[in-house]
Amino acid sequence: MTQESKLPSKRGQVTDKQSFSVNGYAVVLFGLLVGGLLVFLFTQASSNPERVAYIASMVVNIFIMTGLYMVQPNQAKVMTLFGAYAGSDSEEGLRWTVPFYLKKSISLRIRNFESSTLKVNDKSGSPIEIASVVVWSVSDTAEAMFEVDDYESFVSIQSEAALRNMATGYPYDQNTDGEISLRSHASQIAEELRVEIDNRLQKAGVTVHEARISHLAYAPEIANAMLQRQQAGAMVAARQQIVDGAVGMVEMALEKLTEKGVVELDEERKAVMVSNLLVVLCGDKSTQPVVNAGSLY
């Protein structure tokens, strides 16, 4: 019979807690006083056993002083005792704790991470290039130190994975009115990206303050075709606006002529006038006027 191997049960999540520590300046003062007293007693000792006792006391005093450490602003010390998490200390200045504690520094400062330029397909299937900037900081030192192997590498990998996943869910540009796209809804896309990255990084004790797209473009192989498409769309929109304005001007001109009684025009001459005005107003080039020196008819 073969014995089946059992996976170990899932351990509890390590959460941040305050470690034992005291003001280091008071410990330094106390250690100097004790050390000076021991040196004085050593010089006054009359026997070797007394000198040995004082030397041992000085060694213990020096060992106690090894518990001193410095905490910089926006920094924390993560402490372990024989492999067990003992707590974290973020009090600034000179501090003292149990000398047996192993201390490791971790920065609480706000940092920037800029992803590499990723090549993905958007929702429409068009290949695009996209990159992002993520502003983050460590909010739980225990989770950052013990829940993941390398929290900085975890931030970079998960940020790029979230960016890739989000880019595939939206088109590069709007295909229909009101559609959310990567280019037209920058603020909404940035907030959604921040929320997704923050959800991924919570298990590593990291908080995401801001995330935004820093680079967005079509892939080189379709960039020219997409540029022509955008130019054609802009030209059609401009032409539509010009035609709408020209029709309104022609309509206003006919109403004014009729209202003022300047000239009576039958339907055929109205059609000729409308045609001429539209050519003048909608043409790309300036028109050349023709002066009729003969009769109106």
Secondary structure by P-SEA (a helix, b strand, c coil): cbbbbbccccccbbbbbbcccccaaaaaaaaaaaaaaaaaaaaacccaaaaaaaaaaaaaaaaaacccccccccbbbbbbcccccccccccccbbbccccbbbbbbbcccbbbbbcbbbbbccccccccccbbbbcccccccccccccccaaaaaaaaaaaaaaaaaaaccccccccccccccccaaaaaaaaaaaaaaaaccccccccccccccccccccaaaaaaaaaaaaaaaaaaaaaaaaaaaaaaaaaaaaaaaccccccaaaaaaaaaaaaaaaaccbbbbbbbbccccc
